Amino acid sequence: MPIVTVQVTREGSAPSRNSVTAEEKAAIIKGVSEVLLNVLNKPLESTYVVIEEVDLDNWGWGGLPTVQYRQQRAKAAQS
C-alpha cells in the first residue's frame, strides 16, 4: 500500500487564486497513482495520495524564503 505525500505551496495557478483547485488536486492524485501503477504495478485502489498545501512563508529554497528566492532569480534573469 503506497502512500505518497505531495507538498505544494499554497498559491494558485492563476493570479486571482490562492490555493490549488479541487480539479488540480484530482489531476495530481490521478497522475501520481497512474505512475505507481505503470512503474511499480501498484493497483490504483491501494495507492493513497496526500496533498499538503504549505503557506508560502513556510517554504524556503536556496537558503532563503521562497518569495525572496524568486525575487533574486527574477533579478538575475533580467541581468
Backbone as CSV, one residue per row, in Angstrom:
resi,resn,N_x,N_y,N_z,CA_x,CA_y,CA_z,C_x,C_y,C_z
1,MET,0.844,-1.176,0.000,0.000,0.000,0.000,0.890,1.240,0.000
2,PRO,1.140,1.810,-1.161,1.949,3.029,-1.198,1.161,4.234,-0.684
3,ILE,1.872,5.083,0.030,1.328,6.368,0.458,2.291,7.421,-0.056
4,VAL,1.791,8.324,-0.872,2.611,9.369,-1.464,2.137,10.716,-0.938
5,THR,3.074,11.514,-0.441,2.742,12.862,0.004,3.303,13.855,-0.998
6,VAL,2.442,14.726,-1.481,2.831,15.765,-2.424,2.676,17.093,-1.703
7,GLN,3.767,17.835,-1.593,3.701,19.149,-0.957,3.783,20.220,-2.040
8,VAL,2.873,21.162,-1.971,2.857,22.289,-2.896,2.685,23.567,-2.087
9,THR,3.162,24.665,-2.639,2.950,25.929,-1.952,1.490,26.330,-2.097
10,ARG,0.994,27.007,-1.078,-0.398,27.458,-1.086,-0.482,28.750,-1.895
11,GLU,-0.561,28.542,-3.176,-0.757,29.658,-4.105,-1.443,29.084,-5.324
12,GLY,-2.209,29.873,-5.959,-2.959,29.370,-7.093,-2.152,29.360,-8.367
13,SER,-2.699,28.694,-9.362,-2.049,28.648,-10.664,-2.503,29.799,-11.558
14,ALA,-3.266,30.722,-10.976,-3.687,31.937,-11.674,-3.644,33.078,-10.662
15,PRO,-3.428,34.311,-11.132,-3.275,35.441,-10.203,-4.438,35.652,-9.235
16,SER,-5.638,35.282,-9.614,-6.803,35.546,-8.760,-7.045,34.445,-7.723
17,ARG,-6.214,33.388,-7.709,-6.440,32.276,-6.782,-5.313,32.183,-5.771
18,ASN,-5.632,31.622,-4.595,-4.608,31.478,-3.561,-4.483,30.047,-3.051
19,SER,-4.945,29.089,-3.844,-4.775,27.687,-3.472,-4.930,26.830,-4.724
20,VAL,-4.608,25.575,-4.568,-4.777,24.616,-5.653,-6.260,24.253,-5.719
21,THR,-6.803,24.181,-6.925,-8.229,23.877,-7.059,-8.493,22.391,-6.847
22,ALA,-9.747,22.066,-6.615,-10.148,20.662,-6.457,-9.838,19.876,-7.731
23,GLU,-10.029,20.505,-8.879,-9.741,19.838,-10.149,-8.245,19.564,-10.299
24,GLU,-7.401,20.518,-9.895,-5.951,20.319,-9.957,-5.512,19.210,-9.003
25,LYS,-6.097,19.195,-7.809,-5.773,18.142,-6.844,-6.179,16.773,-7.391
26,ALA,-7.343,16.695,-8.004,-7.794,15.426,-8.584,-6.826,14.960,-9.676
27,ALA,-6.329,15.893,-10.480,-5.376,15.537,-11.536,-4.055,15.060,-10.949
28,ILE,-3.600,15.686,-9.868,-2.370,15.252,-9.193,-2.563,13.834,-8.654
29,ILE,-3.666,13.588,-7.984,-3.939,12.270,-7.411,-3.977,11.214,-8.511
30,LYS,-4.661,11.507,-9.583,-4.759,10.559,-10.703,-3.390,10.296,-11.307
31,GLY,-2.641,11.358,-11.561,-1.337,11.214,-12.203,-0.343,10.439,-11.360
32,VAL,-0.270,10.761,-10.073,0.659,10.061,-9.176,0.265,8.592,-9.067
33,SER,-1.011,8.327,-8.935,-1.483,6.947,-8.828,-1.161,6.154,-10.092
34,GLU,-1.328,6.781,-11.252,-1.031,6.092,-12.513,0.462,5.825,-12.679
35,VAL,1.311,6.722,-12.189,2.754,6.478,-12.236,3.101,5.232,-11.434
36,LEU,2.542,5.111,-10.232,2.830,3.941,-9.412,2.270,2.662,-10.035
37,LEU,1.144,2.760,-10.717,0.592,1.611,-11.431,1.523,1.206,-12.571
38,ASN,1.939,2.175,-13.367,2.745,1.892,-14.555,4.179,1.486,-14.228
39,VAL,4.759,2.064,-13.190,6.160,1.798,-12.867,6.315,0.618,-11.918
40,LEU,5.480,0.570,-10.874,5.643,-0.454,-9.840,4.518,-1.490,-9.816
41,ASN,3.580,-1.364,-10.753,2.443,-2.281,-10.827,1.607,-2.273,-9.540
42,LYS,1.494,-1.092,-8.916,0.676,-0.944,-7.708,-0.755,-0.590,-8.127
43,PRO,-1.731,-1.372,-7.692,-3.116,-1.103,-8.078,-3.580,0.280,-7.620
44,LEU,-4.395,0.900,-8.446,-4.913,2.228,-8.107,-5.623,2.224,-6.759
45,GLU,-6.373,1.168,-6.480,-7.159,1.140,-5.245,-6.323,0.927,-3.992
46,SER,-5.037,0.664,-4.157,-4.195,0.508,-2.963,-3.252,1.684,-2.755
47,THR,-3.345,2.692,-3.619,-2.448,3.842,-3.534,-3.167,5.026,-2.894
48,TYR,-2.528,5.580,-1.873,-3.041,6.774,-1.206,-2.169,7.953,-1.583
49,VAL,-2.784,9.060,-1.925,-2.052,10.284,-2.245,-2.547,11.372,-1.297
50,VAL,-1.610,11.988,-0.602,-1.927,13.066,0.332,-1.330,14.346,-0.229
51,ILE,-2.134,15.364,-0.364,-1.654,16.655,-0.858,-1.628,17.620,0.319
52,GLU,-0.453,18.177,0.565,-0.285,19.165,1.631,0.029,20.507,0.992
53,GLU,-0.790,21.497,1.297,-0.515,22.850,0.831,0.221,23.590,1.948
54,VAL,1.377,24.119,1.611,2.234,24.799,2.574,2.182,26.299,2.290
55,ASP,1.912,27.091,3.334,1.928,28.545,3.152,3.281,28.971,2.598
56,LEU,3.267,29.916,1.694,4.489,30.360,1.040,5.532,30.837,2.046
57,ASP,5.083,31.436,3.152,6.009,31.889,4.190,6.744,30.731,4.871
58,ASN,6.198,29.524,4.763,6.783,28.351,5.409,7.592,27.490,4.444
59,TRP,7.954,28.041,3.321,8.670,27.294,2.292,9.932,28.072,1.955
60,GLY,11.054,27.401,1.937,12.309,28.065,1.604,13.080,27.288,0.554
61,TRP,13.990,27.996,-0.098,14.763,27.384,-1.169,16.054,28.162,-1.307
62,GLY,17.137,27.491,-1.455,18.409,28.177,-1.652,18.824,29.021,-0.462
63,GLY,18.392,28.643,0.737,18.741,29.386,1.943,17.905,30.628,2.176
64,LEU,16.856,30.805,1.403,16.002,31.999,1.515,14.537,31.597,1.555
65,PRO,13.687,32.448,2.142,12.253,32.232,1.973,11.929,32.267,0.472
66,THR,10.957,31.492,0.057,10.664,31.343,-1.360,10.428,32.667,-2.070
67,VAL,9.705,33.591,-1.459,9.436,34.876,-2.106,10.742,35.606,-2.409
68,GLN,11.655,35.632,-1.443,12.945,36.293,-1.660,13.762,35.564,-2.716
69,TYR,13.739,34.246,-2.687,14.476,33.459,-3.675,13.970,33.750,-5.086
70,ARG,12.664,33.795,-5.242,12.089,34.091,-6.562,12.458,35.500,-7.024
71,GLN,12.446,36.457,-6.098,12.829,37.820,-6.455,14.281,37.860,-6.910
72,GLN,15.147,37.140,-6.194,16.564,37.085,-6.534,16.758,36.462,-7.930
73,ARG,16.043,35.407,-8.213,16.150,34.758,-9.524,15.627,35.660,-10.628
74,ALA,14.549,36.394,-10.343,13.990,37.296,-11.355,14.982,38.403,-11.690
75,LYS,15.653,38.945,-10.674,16.671,39.979,-10.907,17.821,39.428,-11.732
76,ALA,18.247,38.214,-11.407,19.364,37.594,-12.133,18.981,37.342,-13.587
77,ALA,17.742,36.985,-13.827,17.292,36.719,-15.189,17.234,37.994,-16.031
78,GLN,17.008,39.125,-15.373,16.948,40.408,-16.086,18.331,40.916,-16.461
79,SER,19.334,40.447,-15.757,20.703,40.930,-15.996,21.329,40.319,-17.216
